[in-house]
Amino acid sequence: MNLDEELRLALVRREPPDGFVDRVMARLEHQPRRSWVQPWMAIAAALLLLAGVLAWQWREEREKRIAAEKAKADLLYALELTDSQLQQTRSKLKRHSLGGLI
Amino acid sequence: MITGAAASKTAAMDSFAGVVRRYQSLVFGLAFNFLHDRALAEELAQEVFLELHRAMPGLESDAHIANWLRRVTTHRCIDCARRIKSRPQVALEDVPEPASTPKRSDPLLARKIRSLTATLPEKARAVLLLRYQEDLEPSEIATALGMPVNTVKSHLHRALTTLREKLERTGVTS
């Protein structure tokens, strides 16, 4: 027995059952259309959107923080001003009182 | 009345149907000789052609298509066999065989050889089929399977030795 030859005779190409081409073409016709949007594109878009939202939120927080600090600074300034004016008034009153006594 | 786009699509589908017809025996043959299961072989063959349709724009020639089909079909067969552990679970004599046209010197011997081939390890089986069904040289088999040439030769040698021993044990002698 020539095994090489027997293998060539045994392991031949084979025709599939009748109608194979029709079945392939039918599956092709009914295949859902592949979207041109690849999965990685959808993920990238979602990440970009998330980054955008986070950046916007951070900016909003930062602006609020700046506004709050400005308001605080204004209040402190106003209080210092008031305190200074009160000091001046107190001093005037004191001088006035002392002036009356002498 | 068929629009230009519809006519173009029909022509493309007809062309692809021609490709399927041309290569169906290659693909189905590999699948059946590998898996020894007619239904599985057809399912696998259909999947390969669906994948081919997607890959067609990148394939430039008939030779390119044939090489692509051999490579993809073989890899799918190996994966399929590993998934189902397709060392045949049923008596191989009971597996109905699809029609094959070339004359055999001994149909029983041919059937026996196919049965024994189906029991080889997956990689060795793939090498054997690409060598004897597709008549590829070891270097071409190495490219198709992504393995070194010496590994191909080793698989081939061991597969032939195993087949020879098993055939002798079943009373088939040289």
Boltz contact constraints between the chains, C-beta under 6 A:
constraints:
  - contact:
      token1: [A, 1]
      token2: [B, 174]
      max_distance: 6.0
  - contact:
      token1: [A, 3]
      token2: [B, 164]
      max_distance: 6.0
  - contact:
      token1: [A, 6]
      token2: [B, 113]
      max_distance: 6.0
  - contact:
      token1: [A, 7]
      token2: [B, 132]
      max_distance: 6.0
  - contact:
      token1: [A, 8]
      token2: [B, 132]
      max_distance: 6.0
  - contact:
      token1: [A, 9]
      token2: [B, 104]
      max_distance: 6.0
  - contact:
      token1: [A, 9]
      token2: [B, 110]
      max_distance: 6.0
  - contact:
      token1: [A, 10]
      token2: [B, 110]
      max_distance: 6.0
  - contact:
      token1: [A, 10]
      token2: [B, 113]
      max_distance: 6.0
  - contact:
      token1: [A, 10]
      token2: [B, 114]
      max_distance: 6.0
  - contact:
      token1: [A, 11]
      token2: [B, 33]
      max_distance: 6.0
  - contact:
      token1: [A, 11]
      token2: [B, 129]
      max_distance: 6.0
  - contact:
      token1: [A, 11]
      token2: [B, 132]
      max_distance: 6.0
  - contact:
      token1: [A, 11]
      token2: [B, 133]
      max_distance: 6.0
  - contact:
      token1: [A, 12]
      token2: [B, 100]
      max_distance: 6.0
  - contact:
      token1: [A, 12]
      token2: [B, 102]
      max_distance: 6.0
  - contact:
      token1: [A, 13]
      token2: [B, 25]
      max_distance: 6.0
  - contact:
      token1: [A, 13]
      token2: [B, 26]
      max_distance: 6.0
  - contact:
      token1: [A, 13]
      token2: [B, 29]
      max_distance: 6.0
  - contact:
      token1: [A, 14]
      token2: [B, 28]
      max_distance: 6.0
  - contact:
      token1: [A, 14]
      token2: [B, 29]
      max_distance: 6.0
  - contact:
      token1: [A, 14]
      token2: [B, 32]
      max_distance: 6.0
  - contact:
      token1: [A, 14]
      token2: [B, 98]
      max_distance: 6.0
  - contact:
      token1: [A, 14]
      token2: [B, 100]
      max_distance: 6.0
  - contact:
      token1: [A, 15]
      token2: [B, 25]
      max_distance: 6.0
  - contact:
      token1: [A, 16]
      token2: [B, 24]
      max_distance: 6.0
  - contact:
      token1: [A, 16]
      token2: [B, 28]
      max_distance: 6.0
  - contact:
      token1: [A, 16]
      token2: [B, 42]
      max_distance: 6.0
  - contact:
      token1: [A, 20]
      token2: [B, 24]
      max_distance: 6.0
  - contact:
      token1: [A, 21]
      token2: [B, 17]
      max_distance: 6.0
  - contact:
      token1: [A, 21]
      token2: [B, 20]
      max_distance: 6.0
  - contact:
      token1: [A, 21]
      token2: [B, 21]
      max_distance: 6.0
  - contact:
      token1: [A, 24]
      token2: [B, 20]
      max_distance: 6.0
  - contact:
      token1: [A, 24]
      token2: [B, 46]
      max_distance: 6.0
  - contact:
      token1: [A, 24]
      token2: [B, 49]
      max_distance: 6.0
  - contact:
      token1: [A, 25]
      token2: [B, 17]
      max_distance: 6.0
  - contact:
      token1: [A, 28]
      token2: [B, 53]
      max_distance: 6.0
